[in-house]
Amino acid sequence: MRARIAMSAAARRFLAEPRPATLTTLRPDGSPHVVAVRFTWDPAADLARVLTVGTTRKARNLARPGGRVALCQAEGFRWVTLEGAATVHDAPERVDEGVRRYAARYGTPPPNPPGRVVIEIAVDRVTQLNL
């Protein structure tokens, strides 16, 4: 079993706020690809989820084994960055869990485009500022 990550109570409260974040993945040439996303945070499992379509650049960047990402939620000079190994899943039960959590966090269901997948990030590193 993986050890729980260390995070301040203030950072946990900040991540509970329904804000967007930036997701950084690496392109095949090693350059960063940064996009704004909505996400969910499961503090009990140290797991972040991002819904997307399997053909997007972010999902394709994670098709290679060993993909790591950084997910950063910021407001002014406060921010929390979650880093970890990311995997892309199209299994209906995993996508449905992402949809359920998204609707609970943002108060509305997410878009439902064809080819929807969920990126699951097993967070193993947290950095923060002013929290």
N, C-alpha and C positions, 0 to 999 in steps of 0.2 A: 504494500500500500504506500502511496506517495504521501510525503509529509505536507501538511497544510502550509500555504504561503503566509508570510508575515505581512499584515496590513493594518494600518491604524484604523480606529473606529471612525475617524473623520473621513478617511479615504473610502471606507465602506458606505458611509452615508452619502458621500458625493457620487459614488457609482450607482447608488439607488435612484438618483435623479434622472429623469427621462431625457437625457441630452444625446446628441449625436457625437460621434468620435471620428478619428481618422484611423484607417487601417493601412498599414504598410506591409507590403509583400515585396519579394525580389523577382524581377524579370529574369528570363534565362541568361541575359548578358550581365546579371549582377546589379543592375541599376535599380533603385527603389521605385516602386509604384505606390503612390499614396492616394487614397480616395476617402471621401466622407461616407460614413455608413451609420445606420442605426444598429444597435446591438443589444444583447441582454447579458446580464451578469448573474451567475449562479454561485453565490459565495459558499454554499455548502459543499459544492463539488470543485471549486476553483476553476470554473468553466465559463468562458464567454462564447456567445453564439452570434453569428452574422448570417442573415438570409441573403441569398443572391441567386444568380442564374449560373449554371455550370459552364457556360461559354464565355463568361466575363474574364477579363484579364486577371483579376484577383484570384478567381477559382482556378484558372489555368496555371497561374504561377505556383499554386499549391498542389498541382497534380504530381509534381516530382516528390519522391520520398524525402522526409527530413525537413519539410517546409516549416519555417518559423515566421512569426509575424509579431508586429507591435500594434497595439490598439490603444489610442490615446484620447481620453476625454478631457477637454479643457474648457475653462471659463476664465477669461482674463489671465491673471497670473497664478491661477490654481489649476493643477492638472494631475491626472493619474495615468500612467502608462502600464498596460498589462502586456507581458511578453510570454510567448510559449509556442509549443509545437501545435501546428494546425493541420486538421484533416477536413476534407470535403466529403459530405455524405449526401446520398440521394434516397436513402431508406425512408419510406413514408413515416415511420414512427419517430425518427429523429427530426425530420423536417417539421412534422406536426408539433413536436415539443418546442422547436424554435418558434413556430407560428404562435403557439399558446403563450409562450413567455413574452414575445414581441407585443401581442395584443394587450397583455396585462401591464407591460411597462409603458407603452405609448398610448394606450386607451383607444386604439383602433386597429383593425386587422391590417397586416402588411399587404402590399400588392401580391397578386397571385399569377405571375407570368409562367408560361410554359418552361419547363426545365429547371424549376426552382430546386435549390440545394441548400444545405446549411453547412457553414464553416464552423467547426468546433475547435476552440482554442483551449488547450490544457495549460493554464497559466502557471508558470513556475518562477516568474520574476515580476516584481512590482516596483516602480519608481514613482515618486510623487513630489509635489512642490506646494508649499503653503497650505497643507492640510494636516 
